[in-house]
Amino acid sequence: MTDSILRLPAIKTCTGMSRSLIYQRVAQQLFTKPVSLGSRAVGWPASEVAALNAARIAGKSNAAIRELVMKLEAARQTSQ
């Protein structure tokens, strides 16, 4: 299964969040950490962004979203 990598401008568009809010949520464990694409480039797997958007739309609590973030990041480790 191939998963596209979204760069920050695409993340801002599909989430409606600003750059600072995205990184604030990463620090709060409410958004997955970006993956490195090179020495100065990062991105996020599109499937993770879609899952987080769906959780927000469904009205999940911050605790539930933190749990989802942990699961998504753990899944990255198992797929490597």
N, CA, C and O atoms as a Maestro MAE file, in Angstrom:
{
 s_m_m2io_version
 :::
 2.0.0
}

f_m_ct {
 s_m_title
 :::
 protein
 m_atom[320] {
  # First column is atom index #
  i_m_mmod_type
  r_m_x_coord
  r_m_y_coord
  r_m_z_coord
  i_m_residue_number
  s_m_chain_name
  s_m_pdb_residue_name
  s_m_pdb_atom_name
  i_m_atomic_number
  :::
  1 25 0.853 -1.180 0.000 1 A "MET " " N  " 7
  2 3 0.000 0.000 0.000 1 A "MET " " CA " 6
  3 2 0.891 1.233 0.000 1 A "MET " " C  " 6
  4 15 1.773 1.369 0.847 1 A "MET " " O  " 8
  5 25 0.663 2.113 -0.932 2 A "THR " " N  " 7
  6 3 1.433 3.346 -0.969 2 A "THR " " CA " 6
  7 2 0.629 4.465 -0.324 2 A "THR " " C  " 6
  8 15 -0.586 4.564 -0.495 2 A "THR " " O  " 8
  9 25 1.320 5.282 0.401 3 A "ASP " " N  " 7
  10 3 0.700 6.394 1.103 3 A "ASP " " CA " 6
  11 2 1.435 7.655 0.674 3 A "ASP " " C  " 6
  12 15 2.662 7.716 0.758 3 A "ASP " " O  " 8
  13 25 0.712 8.643 0.225 4 A "SER " " N  " 7
  14 3 1.381 9.869 -0.202 4 A "SER " " CA " 6
  15 2 1.796 10.686 1.010 4 A "SER " " C  " 6
  16 15 1.210 10.584 2.088 4 A "SER " " O  " 8
  17 25 2.813 11.489 0.804 5 A "ILE " " N  " 7
  18 3 3.320 12.365 1.851 5 A "ILE " " CA " 6
  19 2 2.867 13.784 1.527 5 A "ILE " " C  " 6
  20 15 3.083 14.283 0.423 5 A "ILE " " O  " 8
  21 25 2.239 14.419 2.504 6 A "LEU " " N  " 7
  22 3 1.761 15.784 2.331 6 A "LEU " " CA " 6
  23 2 2.725 16.748 3.004 6 A "LEU " " C  " 6
  24 15 3.134 16.537 4.146 6 A "LEU " " O  " 8
  25 25 3.080 17.796 2.294 7 A "ARG " " N  " 7
  26 3 3.934 18.838 2.845 7 A "ARG " " CA " 6
  27 2 3.067 19.853 3.590 7 A "ARG " " C  " 6
  28 15 1.840 19.804 3.505 7 A "ARG " " O  " 8
  29 25 3.694 20.756 4.307 8 A "LEU " " N  " 7
  30 3 2.996 21.695 5.173 8 A "LEU " " CA " 6
  31 2 1.896 22.510 4.480 8 A "LEU " " C  " 6
  32 15 0.813 22.635 5.053 8 A "LEU " " O  " 8
  33 25 2.106 23.065 3.294 9 A "PRO " " N  " 7
  34 3 1.002 23.821 2.672 9 A "PRO " " CA " 6
  35 2 -0.265 22.970 2.460 9 A "PRO " " C  " 6
  36 15 -1.381 23.465 2.620 9 A "PRO " " O  " 8
  37 25 -0.086 21.714 2.106 10 A "ALA " " N  " 7
  38 3 -1.239 20.825 1.926 10 A "ALA " " CA " 6
  39 2 -1.901 20.513 3.268 10 A "ALA " " C  " 6
  40 15 -3.127 20.431 3.353 10 A "ALA " " O  " 8
  41 25 -1.099 20.339 4.310 11 A "ILE " " N  " 7
  42 3 -1.642 20.080 5.653 11 A "ILE " " CA " 6
  43 2 -2.462 21.276 6.120 11 A "ILE " " C  " 6
  44 15 -3.556 21.115 6.660 11 A "ILE " " O  " 8
  45 25 -1.930 22.465 5.909 12 A "LYS " " N  " 7
  46 3 -2.659 23.678 6.296 12 A "LYS " " CA " 6
  47 2 -3.991 23.765 5.570 12 A "LYS " " C  " 6
  48 15 -4.995 24.154 6.167 12 A "LYS " " O  " 8
  49 25 -4.016 23.410 4.297 13 A "THR " " N  " 7
  50 3 -5.240 23.467 3.505 13 A "THR " " CA " 6
  51 2 -6.269 22.444 3.976 13 A "THR " " C  " 6
  52 15 -7.439 22.777 4.162 13 A "THR " " O  " 8
  53 25 -5.837 21.208 4.167 14 A "CYS " " N  " 7
  54 3 -6.822 20.158 4.487 14 A "CYS " " CA " 6
  55 2 -7.249 20.154 5.956 14 A "CYS " " C  " 6
  56 15 -8.287 19.578 6.285 14 A "CYS " " O  " 8
  57 25 -6.480 20.778 6.843 15 A "THR " " N  " 7
  58 3 -6.886 20.834 8.253 15 A "THR " " CA " 6
  59 2 -7.483 22.170 8.645 15 A "THR " " C  " 6
  60 15 -8.253 22.257 9.602 15 A "THR " " O  " 8
  61 25 -7.129 23.216 7.904 16 A "GLY " " N  " 7
  62 3 -7.593 24.542 8.271 16 A "GLY " " CA " 6
  63 2 -6.786 25.161 9.404 16 A "GLY " " C  " 6
  64 15 -7.157 26.208 9.936 16 A "GLY " " O  " 8
  65 25 -5.689 24.521 9.771 17 A "MET " " N  " 7
  66 3 -4.854 25.017 10.863 17 A "MET " " CA " 6
  67 2 -3.664 25.800 10.318 17 A "MET " " C  " 6
  68 15 -3.223 25.586 9.188 17 A "MET " " O  " 8
  69 25 -3.161 26.701 11.136 18 A "SER " " N  " 7
  70 3 -1.957 27.447 10.776 18 A "SER " " CA " 6
  71 2 -0.730 26.588 11.080 18 A "SER " " C  " 6
  72 15 -0.825 25.568 11.762 18 A "SER " " O  " 8
  73 25 0.416 27.016 10.567 19 A "ARG " " N  " 7
  74 3 1.677 26.317 10.813 19 A "ARG " " CA " 6
  75 2 1.947 26.224 12.304 19 A "ARG " " C  " 6
  76 15 2.301 25.159 12.808 19 A "ARG " " O  " 8
  77 25 1.782 27.331 13.009 20 A "SER " " N  " 7
  78 3 2.083 27.321 14.441 20 A "SER " " CA " 6
  79 2 1.144 26.403 15.214 20 A "SER " " C  " 6
  80 15 1.572 25.742 16.160 20 A "SER " " O  " 8
  81 25 -0.128 26.351 14.828 21 A "LEU " " N  " 7
  82 3 -1.063 25.460 15.519 21 A "LEU " " CA " 6
  83 2 -0.729 23.996 15.232 21 A "LEU " " C  " 6
  84 15 -0.840 23.153 16.122 21 A "LEU " " O  " 8
  85 25 -0.329 23.691 14.018 22 A "ILE " " N  " 7
  86 3 0.051 22.313 13.688 22 A "ILE " " CA " 6
  87 2 1.205 21.865 14.583 22 A "ILE " " C  " 6
  88 15 1.145 20.794 15.186 22 A "ILE " " O  " 8
  89 25 2.249 22.680 14.669 23 A "TYR " " N  " 7
  90 3 3.401 22.309 15.484 23 A "TYR " " CA " 6
  91 2 3.087 22.350 16.978 23 A "TYR " " C  " 6
  92 15 3.686 21.602 17.751 23 A "TYR " " O  " 8
  93 25 2.159 23.212 17.398 24 A "GLN " " N  " 7
  94 3 1.715 23.217 18.785 24 A "GLN " " CA " 6
  95 2 1.013 21.897 19.102 24 A "GLN " " C  " 6
  96 15 1.236 21.304 20.158 24 A "GLN " " O  " 8
  97 25 0.167 21.445 18.183 25 A "ARG " " N  " 7
  98 3 -0.531 20.170 18.398 25 A "ARG " " CA " 6
  99 2 0.434 18.985 18.360 25 A "ARG " " C  " 6
  100 15 0.225 17.998 19.065 25 A "ARG " " O  " 8
  101 25 1.479 19.071 17.552 26 A "VAL " " N  " 7
  102 3 2.503 18.024 17.563 26 A "VAL " " CA " 6
  103 2 3.131 17.964 18.957 26 A "VAL " " C  " 6
  104 15 3.304 16.880 19.514 26 A "VAL " " O  " 8
  105 25 3.471 19.121 19.516 27 A "ALA " " N  " 7
  106 3 4.076 19.182 20.849 27 A "ALA " " CA " 6
  107 2 3.127 18.662 21.924 27 A "ALA " " C  " 6
  108 15 3.574 18.082 22.914 27 A "ALA " " O  " 8
  109 25 1.825 18.863 21.741 28 A "GLN " " N  " 7
  110 3 0.817 18.397 22.698 28 A "GLN " " CA " 6
  111 2 0.395 16.958 22.441 28 A "GLN " " C  " 6
  112 15 -0.472 16.431 23.140 28 A "GLN " " O  " 8
  113 25 0.994 16.322 21.453 29 A "GLN " " N  " 7
  114 3 0.669 14.960 21.035 29 A "GLN " " CA " 6
  115 2 -0.768 14.839 20.528 29 A "GLN " " C  " 6
  116 15 -1.419 13.810 20.707 29 A "GLN " " O  " 8
  117 25 -1.253 15.913 19.889 30 A "LEU " " N  " 7
  118 3 -2.576 15.915 19.285 30 A "LEU " " CA " 6
  119 2 -2.497 15.854 17.765 30 A "LEU " " C  " 6
  120 15 -3.517 15.938 17.082 30 A "LEU " " O  " 8
  121 25 -1.289 15.709 17.241 31 A "PHE " " N  " 7
  122 3 -1.047 15.577 15.803 31 A "PHE " " CA " 6
  123 2 0.234 14.769 15.680 31 A "PHE " " C  " 6
  124 15 1.146 14.920 16.493 31 A "PHE " " O  " 8
  125 25 0.308 13.918 14.678 32 A "THR " " N  " 7
  126 3 1.494 13.073 14.535 32 A "THR " " CA " 6
  127 2 2.727 13.899 14.180 32 A "THR " " C  " 6
  128 15 2.624 14.976 13.592 32 A "THR " " O  " 8
  129 25 3.883 13.378 14.547 33 A "LYS " " N  " 7
  130 3 5.137 14.041 14.214 33 A "LYS " " CA " 6
  131 2 5.390 13.897 12.720 33 A "LYS " " C  " 6
  132 15 5.023 12.889 12.116 33 A "LYS " " O  " 8
  133 25 6.012 14.899 12.135 34 A "PRO " " N  " 7
  134 3 6.320 14.790 10.706 34 A "PRO " " CA " 6
  135 2 7.427 13.769 10.463 34 A "PRO " " C  " 6
  136 15 8.220 13.472 11.357 34 A "PRO " " O  " 8
  137 25 7.469 13.243 9.260 35 A "VAL " " N  " 7
  138 3 8.545 12.335 8.859 35 A "VAL " " CA " 6
  139 2 9.560 13.131 8.042 35 A "VAL " " C  " 6
  140 15 9.202 14.041 7.294 35 A "VAL " " O  " 8
  141 25 10.810 12.775 8.198 36 A "SER " " N  " 7
  142 3 11.870 13.475 7.493 36 A "SER " " CA " 6
  143 2 11.905 13.037 6.031 36 A "SER " " C  " 6
  144 15 11.850 11.848 5.718 36 A "SER " " O  " 8
  145 25 12.000 14.023 5.150 37 A "LEU " " N  " 7
  146 3 12.112 13.749 3.720 37 A "LEU " " CA " 6
  147 2 13.498 14.095 3.201 37 A "LEU " " C  " 6
  148 15 13.818 13.845 2.038 37 A "LEU " " O  " 8
  149 25 14.294 14.656 4.047 38 A "GLY " " N  " 7
  150 3 15.635 15.081 3.675 38 A "GLY " " CA " 6
  151 2 16.185 15.941 4.792 38 A "GLY " " C  " 6
  152 15 15.614 15.983 5.882 38 A "GLY " " O  " 8
  153 25 17.275 16.620 4.539 39 A "SER " " N  " 7
  154 3 17.904 17.394 5.599 39 A "SER " " CA " 6
  155 2 17.069 18.604 6.039 39 A "SER " " C  " 6
  156 15 17.171 19.041 7.185 39 A "SER " " O  " 8
  157 25 16.252 19.139 5.141 40 A "ARG " " N  " 7
  158 3 15.457 20.317 5.499 40 A "ARG " " CA " 6
  159 2 14.002 20.215 5.067 40 A "ARG " " C  " 6
  160 15 13.340 21.239 4.897 40 A "ARG " " O  " 8
  161 25 13.498 19.019 4.890 41 A "ALA " " N  " 7
  162 3 12.124 18.841 4.427 41 A "ALA " " CA " 6
  163 2 11.419 17.773 5.259 41 A "ALA " " C  " 6
  164 15 11.992 16.728 5.566 41 A "ALA " " O  " 8
  165 25 10.168 18.053 5.618 42 A "VAL " " N  " 7
  166 3 9.345 17.094 6.344 42 A "VAL " " CA " 6
  167 2 7.974 17.027 5.694 42 A "VAL " " C  " 6
  168 15 7.599 17.892 4.903 42 A "VAL " " O  " 8
  169 25 7.240 15.994 6.039 43 A "GLY " " N  " 7
  170 3 5.879 15.828 5.552 43 A "GLY " " CA " 6
  171 2 5.132 14.871 6.460 43 A "GLY " " C  " 6
  172 15 5.707 14.308 7.392 43 A "GLY " " O  " 8
  173 25 3.862 14.692 6.187 44 A "TRP " " N  " 7
  174 3 3.015 13.799 6.969 44 A "TRP " " CA " 6
  175 2 2.335 12.813 6.032 44 A "TRP " " C  " 6
  176 15 1.905 13.195 4.943 44 A "TRP " " O  " 8
  177 25 2.230 11.542 6.439 45 A "PRO " " N  " 7
  178 3 1.478 10.577 5.630 45 A "PRO " " CA " 6
  179 2 0.011 11.018 5.508 45 A "PRO " " C  " 6
  180 15 -0.622 11.371 6.503 45 A "PRO " " O  " 8
  181 25 -0.505 10.993 4.307 46 A "ALA " " N  " 7
  182 3 -1.875 11.444 4.048 46 A "ALA " " CA " 6
  183 2 -2.896 10.640 4.849 46 A "ALA " " C  " 6
  184 15 -3.900 11.194 5.298 46 A "ALA " " O  " 8
  185 25 -2.655 9.351 5.033 47 A "SER " " N  " 7
  186 3 -3.614 8.523 5.772 47 A "SER " " CA " 6
  187 2 -3.711 8.950 7.236 47 A "SER " " C  " 6
  188 15 -4.789 8.895 7.827 47 A "SER " " O  " 8
  189 25 -2.589 9.376 7.822 48 A "GLU " " N  " 7
  190 3 -2.612 9.837 9.206 48 A "GLU " " CA " 6
  191 2 -3.388 11.141 9.337 48 A "GLU " " C  " 6
  192 15 -4.160 11.317 10.279 48 A "GLU " " O  " 8
  193 25 -3.184 12.043 8.401 49 A "VAL " " N  " 7
  194 3 -3.903 13.319 8.422 49 A "VAL " " CA " 6
  195 2 -5.395 13.070 8.259 49 A "VAL " " C  " 6
  196 15 -6.207 13.697 8.939 49 A "VAL " " O  " 8
  197 25 -5.759 12.165 7.369 50 A "ALA " " N  " 7
  198 3 -7.172 11.838 7.162 50 A "ALA " " CA " 6
  199 2 -7.784 11.238 8.429 50 A "ALA " " C  " 6
  200 15 -8.917 11.565 8.782 50 A "ALA " " O  " 8
  201 25 -7.047 10.368 9.112 51 A "ALA " " N  " 7
  202 3 -7.548 9.753 10.347 51 A "ALA " " CA " 6
  203 2 -7.732 10.802 11.442 51 A "ALA " " C  " 6
  204 15 -8.713 10.765 12.185 51 A "ALA " " O  " 8
  205 25 -6.799 11.724 11.538 52 A "LEU " " N  " 7
  206 3 -6.912 12.775 12.557 52 A "LEU " " CA " 6
  207 2 -8.057 13.731 12.235 52 A "LEU " " C  " 6
  208 15 -8.778 14.161 13.136 52 A "LEU " " O  " 8
  209 25 -8.228 14.064 10.961 53 A "ASN " " N  " 7
  210 3 -9.363 14.908 10.569 53 A "ASN " " CA " 6
  211 2 -10.687 14.219 10.889 53 A "ASN " " C  " 6
  212 15 -11.615 14.854 11.388 53 A "ASN " " O  " 8
  213 25 -10.773 12.935 10.604 54 A "ALA " " N  " 7
  214 3 -12.001 12.182 10.879 54 A "ALA " " CA " 6
  215 2 -12.302 12.152 12.380 54 A "ALA " " C  " 6
  216 15 -13.459 12.249 12.789 54 A "ALA " " O  " 8
  217 25 -11.265 12.018 13.185 55 A "ALA " " N  " 7
  218 3 -11.455 12.005 14.642 55 A "ALA " " CA " 6
  219 2 -11.970 13.355 15.131 55 A "ALA " " C  " 6
  220 15 -12.860 13.416 15.980 55 A "ALA " " O  " 8
  221 25 -11.409 14.433 14.593 56 A "ARG " " N  " 7
  222 3 -11.874 15.776 14.980 56 A "ARG " " CA " 6
  223 2 -13.319 15.983 14.550 56 A "ARG " " C  " 6
  224 15 -14.127 16.511 15.314 56 A "ARG " " O  " 8
  225 25 -13.648 15.566 13.326 57 A "ILE " " N  " 7
  226 3 -15.015 15.727 12.821 57 A "ILE " " CA " 6
  227 2 -15.995 14.922 13.670 57 A "ILE " " C  " 6
  228 15 -17.121 15.358 13.907 57 A "ILE " " O  " 8
  229 25 -15.566 13.748 14.126 58 A "ALA " " N  " 7
  230 3 -16.423 12.896 14.948 58 A "ALA " " CA " 6
  231 2 -16.566 13.419 16.368 58 A "ALA " " C  " 6
  232 15 -17.346 12.878 17.153 58 A "ALA " " O  " 8
  233 25 -15.817 14.474 16.708 59 A "GLY " " N  " 7
  234 3 -15.936 15.060 18.041 59 A "GLY " " CA " 6
  235 2 -15.186 14.314 19.124 59 A "GLY " " C  " 6
  236 15 -15.530 14.407 20.302 59 A "GLY " " O  " 8
  237 25 -14.168 13.578 18.732 60 A "LYS " " N  " 7
  238 3 -13.384 12.836 19.726 60 A "LYS " " CA " 6
  239 2 -12.702 13.797 20.686 60 A "LYS " " C  " 6
  240 15 -12.361 14.922 20.320 60 A "LYS " " O  " 8
  241 25 -12.510 13.347 21.904 61 A "SER " " N  " 7
  242 3 -11.847 14.162 22.928 61 A "SER " " CA " 6
  243 2 -10.348 14.214 22.660 61 A "SER " " C  " 6
  244 15 -9.814 13.411 21.895 61 A "SER " " O  " 8
  245 25 -9.680 15.165 23.295 62 A "ASN " " N  " 7
  246 3 -8.230 15.254 23.153 62 A "ASN " " CA " 6
  247 2 -7.547 13.977 23.626 62 A "ASN " " C  " 6
  248 15 -6.544 13.559 23.047 62 A "ASN " " O  " 8
  249 25 -8.077 13.359 24.665 63 A "ALA " " N  " 7
  250 3 -7.492 12.107 25.157 63 A "ALA " " CA " 6
  251 2 -7.606 11.010 24.098 63 A "ALA " " C  " 6
  252 15 -6.662 10.245 23.896 63 A "ALA " " O  " 8
  253 25 -8.736 10.929 23.430 64 A "ALA " " N  " 7
  254 3 -8.922 9.924 22.382 64 A "ALA " " CA " 6
  255 2 -8.009 10.214 21.192 64 A "ALA " " C  " 6
  256 15 -7.483 9.292 20.569 64 A "ALA " " O  " 8
  257 25 -7.825 11.479 20.884 65 A "ILE " " N  " 7
  258 3 -6.954 11.837 19.769 65 A "ILE " " CA " 6
  259 2 -5.498 11.544 20.118 65 A "ILE " " C  " 6
  260 15 -4.743 11.096 19.255 65 A "ILE " " O  " 8
  261 25 -5.085 11.787 21.366 66 A "ARG " " N  " 7
  262 3 -3.723 11.429 21.784 66 A "ARG " " CA " 6
  263 2 -3.485 9.925 21.628 66 A "ARG " " C  " 6
  264 15 -2.418 9.495 21.190 66 A "ARG " " O  " 8
  265 25 -4.484 9.146 21.988 67 A "GLU " " N  " 7
  266 3 -4.379 7.694 21.842 67 A "GLU " " CA " 6
  267 2 -4.251 7.316 20.367 67 A "GLU " " C  " 6
  268 15 -3.459 6.441 20.017 67 A "GLU " " O  " 8
  269 25 -5.019 7.965 19.511 68 A "LEU " " N  " 7
  270 3 -4.933 7.720 18.072 68 A "LEU " " CA " 6
  271 2 -3.554 8.087 17.539 68 A "LEU " " C  " 6
  272 15 -2.978 7.345 16.743 68 A "LEU " " O  " 8
  273 25 -3.022 9.226 17.972 69 A "VAL " " N  " 7
  274 3 -1.682 9.655 17.548 69 A "VAL " " CA " 6
  275 2 -0.650 8.608 17.941 69 A "VAL " " C  " 6
  276 15 0.226 8.269 17.144 69 A "VAL " " O  " 8
  277 25 -0.745 8.097 19.158 70 A "MET " " N  " 7
  278 3 0.202 7.067 19.613 70 A "MET " " CA " 6
  279 2 0.101 5.819 18.741 70 A "MET " " C  " 6
  280 15 1.122 5.224 18.397 70 A "MET " " O  " 8
  281 25 -1.112 5.418 18.383 71 A "LYS " " N  " 7
  282 3 -1.309 4.239 17.548 71 A "LYS " " CA " 6
  283 2 -0.748 4.464 16.139 71 A "LYS " " C  " 6
  284 15 -0.097 3.584 15.576 71 A "LYS " " O  " 8
  285 25 -1.001 5.635 15.585 72 A "LEU " " N  " 7
  286 3 -0.511 5.933 14.246 72 A "LEU " " CA " 6
  287 2 1.015 5.958 14.204 72 A "LEU " " C  " 6
  288 15 1.621 5.438 13.267 72 A "LEU " " O  " 8
  289 25 1.631 6.558 15.210 73 A "GLU " " N  " 7
  290 3 3.089 6.613 15.239 73 A "GLU " " CA " 6
  291 2 3.689 5.233 15.503 73 A "GLU " " C  " 6
  292 15 4.759 4.918 14.983 73 A "GLU " " O  " 8
  293 25 3.016 4.409 16.302 74 A "ALA " " N  " 7
  294 3 3.483 3.038 16.541 74 A "ALA " " CA " 6
  295 2 3.393 2.218 15.248 74 A "ALA " " C  " 6
  296 15 4.255 1.382 14.977 74 A "ALA " " O  " 8
  297 25 2.356 2.459 14.461 75 A "ALA " " N  " 7
  298 3 2.177 1.729 13.205 75 A "ALA " " CA " 6
  299 2 3.305 2.063 12.226 75 A "ALA " " C  " 6
  300 15 3.681 1.229 11.402 75 A "ALA " " O  " 8
  301 25 3.837 3.269 12.316 76 A "ARG " " N  " 7
  302 3 4.982 3.646 11.467 76 A "ARG " " CA " 6
  303 2 6.178 2.738 11.762 76 A "ARG " " C  " 6
  304 15 6.884 2.310 10.849 76 A "ARG " " O  " 8
  305 25 6.392 2.457 13.027 77 A "GLN " " N  " 7
  306 3 7.543 1.654 13.429 77 A "GLN " " CA " 6
  307 2 7.410 0.218 12.944 77 A "GLN " " C  " 6
  308 15 8.404 -0.405 12.570 77 A "GLN " " O  " 8
  309 25 6.197 -0.311 12.947 78 A "THR " " N  " 7
  310 3 5.998 -1.698 12.541 78 A "THR " " CA " 6
  311 2 6.043 -1.859 11.026 78 A "THR " " C  " 6
  312 15 6.312 -2.950 10.523 78 A "THR " " O  " 8
  313 25 5.776 -0.764 10.291 79 A "SER " " N  " 7
  314 3 5.772 -0.874 8.837 79 A "SER " " CA " 6
  315 2 7.153 -0.661 8.215 79 A "SER " " C  " 6
  316 15 7.316 -0.792 7.002 79 A "SER " " O  " 8
  317 25 8.132 -0.336 9.036 80 A "GLN " " N  " 7
  318 3 9.478 -0.088 8.502 80 A "GLN " " CA " 6
  319 2 10.266 -1.339 8.339 80 A "GLN " " C  " 6
  320 15 11.415 -1.293 7.900 80 A "GLN " " O  " 8
  :::
 }
 m_bond[319] {
  # First column is bond index #
  i_m_from
  i_m_to
  i_m_order
  :::
  1 1 2 1
  2 2 3 1
  3 3 4 2
  4 3 5 1
  5 5 6 1
  6 6 7 1
  7 7 8 2
  8 7 9 1
  9 9 10 1
  10 10 11 1
  11 11 12 2
  12 11 13 1
  13 13 14 1
  14 14 15 1
  15 15 16 2
  16 15 17 1
  17 17 18 1
  18 18 19 1
  19 19 20 2
  20 19 21 1
  21 21 22 1
  22 22 23 1
  23 23 24 2
  24 23 25 1
  25 25 26 1
  26 26 27 1
  27 27 28 2
  28 27 29 1
  29 29 30 1
  30 30 31 1
  31 31 32 2
  32 31 33 1
  33 33 34 1
  34 34 35 1
  35 35 36 2
  36 35 37 1
  37 37 38 1
  38 38 39 1
  39 39 40 2
  40 39 41 1
  41 41 42 1
  42 42 43 1
  43 43 44 2
  44 43 45 1
  45 45 46 1
  46 46 47 1
  47 47 48 2
  48 47 49 1
  49 49 50 1
  50 50 51 1
  51 51 52 2
  52 51 53 1
  53 53 54 1
  54 54 55 1
  55 55 56 2
  56 55 57 1
  57 57 58 1
  58 58 59 1
  59 59 60 2
  60 59 61 1
  61 61 62 1
  62 62 63 1
  63 63 64 2
  64 63 65 1
  65 65 66 1
  66 66 67 1
  67 67 68 2
  68 67 69 1
  69 69 70 1
  70 70 71 1
  71 71 72 2
  72 71 73 1
  73 73 74 1
  74 74 75 1
  75 75 76 2
  76 75 77 1
  77 77 78 1
  78 78 79 1
  79 79 80 2
  80 79 81 1
  81 81 82 1
  82 82 83 1
  83 83 84 2
  84 83 85 1
  85 85 86 1
  86 86 87 1
  87 87 88 2
  88 87 89 1
  89 89 90 1
  90 90 91 1
  91 91 92 2
  92 91 93 1
  93 93 94 1
  94 94 95 1
  95 95 96 2
  96 95 97 1
  97 97 98 1
  98 98 99 1
  99 99 100 2
  100 99 101 1
  101 101 102 1
  102 102 103 1
  103 103 104 2
  104 103 105 1
  105 105 106 1
  106 106 107 1
  107 107 108 2
  108 107 109 1
  109 109 110 1
  110 110 111 1
  111 111 112 2
  112 111 113 1
  113 113 114 1
  114 114 115 1
  115 115 116 2
  116 115 117 1
  117 117 118 1
  118 118 119 1
  119 119 120 2
  120 119 121 1
  121 121 122 1
  122 122 123 1
  123 123 124 2
  124 123 125 1
  125 125 126 1
  126 126 127 1
  127 127 128 2
  128 127 129 1
  129 129 130 1
  130 130 131 1
  131 131 132 2
  132 131 133 1
  133 133 134 1
  134 134 135 1
  135 135 136 2
  136 135 137 1
  137 137 138 1
  138 138 139 1
  139 139 140 2
  140 139 141 1
  141 141 142 1
  142 142 143 1
  143 143 144 2
  144 143 145 1
  145 145 146 1
  146 146 147 1
  147 147 148 2
  148 147 149 1
  149 149 150 1
  150 150 151 1
  151 151 152 2
  152 151 153 1
  153 153 154 1
  154 154 155 1
  155 155 156 2
  156 155 157 1
  157 157 158 1
  158 158 159 1
  159 159 160 2
  160 159 161 1
  161 161 162 1
  162 162 163 1
  163 163 164 2
  164 163 165 1
  165 165 166 1
  166 166 167 1
  167 167 168 2
  168 167 169 1
  169 169 170 1
  170 170 171 1
  171 171 172 2
  172 171 173 1
  173 173 174 1
  174 174 175 1
  175 175 176 2
  176 175 177 1
  177 177 178 1
  178 178 179 1
  179 179 180 2
  180 179 181 1
  181 181 182 1
  182 182 183 1
  183 183 184 2
  184 183 185 1
  185 185 186 1
  186 186 187 1
  187 187 188 2
  188 187 189 1
  189 189 190 1
  190 190 191 1
  191 191 192 2
  192 191 193 1
  193 193 194 1
  194 194 195 1
  195 195 196 2
  196 195 197 1
  197 197 198 1
  198 198 199 1
  199 199 200 2
  200 199 201 1
  201 201 202 1
  202 202 203 1
  203 203 204 2
  204 203 205 1
  205 205 206 1
  206 206 207 1
  207 207 208 2
  208 207 209 1
  209 209 210 1
  210 210 211 1
  211 211 212 2
  212 211 213 1
  213 213 214 1
  214 214 215 1
  215 215 216 2
  216 215 217 1
  217 217 218 1
  218 218 219 1
  219 219 220 2
  220 219 221 1
  221 221 222 1
  222 222 223 1
  223 223 224 2
  224 223 225 1
  225 225 226 1
  226 226 227 1
  227 227 228 2
  228 227 229 1
  229 229 230 1
  230 230 231 1
  231 231 232 2
  232 231 233 1
  233 233 234 1
  234 234 235 1
  235 235 236 2
  236 235 237 1
  237 237 238 1
  238 238 239 1
  239 239 240 2
  240 239 241 1
  241 241 242 1
  242 242 243 1
  243 243 244 2
  244 243 245 1
  245 245 246 1
  246 246 247 1
  247 247 248 2
  248 247 249 1
  249 249 250 1
  250 250 251 1
  251 251 252 2
  252 251 253 1
  253 253 254 1
  254 254 255 1
  255 255 256 2
  256 255 257 1
  257 257 258 1
  258 258 259 1
  259 259 260 2
  260 259 261 1
  261 261 262 1
  262 262 263 1
  263 263 264 2
  264 263 265 1
  265 265 266 1
  266 266 267 1
  267 267 268 2
  268 267 269 1
  269 269 270 1
  270 270 271 1
  271 271 272 2
  272 271 273 1
  273 273 274 1
  274 274 275 1
  275 275 276 2
  276 275 277 1
  277 277 278 1
  278 278 279 1
  279 279 280 2
  280 279 281 1
  281 281 282 1
  282 282 283 1
  283 283 284 2
  284 283 285 1
  285 285 286 1
  286 286 287 1
  287 287 288 2
  288 287 289 1
  289 289 290 1
  290 290 291 1
  291 291 292 2
  292 291 293 1
  293 293 294 1
  294 294 295 1
  295 295 296 2
  296 295 297 1
  297 297 298 1
  298 298 299 1
  299 299 300 2
  300 299 301 1
  301 301 302 1
  302 302 303 1
  303 303 304 2
  304 303 305 1
  305 305 306 1
  306 306 307 1
  307 307 308 2
  308 307 309 1
  309 309 310 1
  310 310 311 1
  311 311 312 2
  312 311 313 1
  313 313 314 1
  314 314 315 1
  315 315 316 2
  316 315 317 1
  317 317 318 1
  318 318 319 1
  319 319 320 2
  :::
 }
}
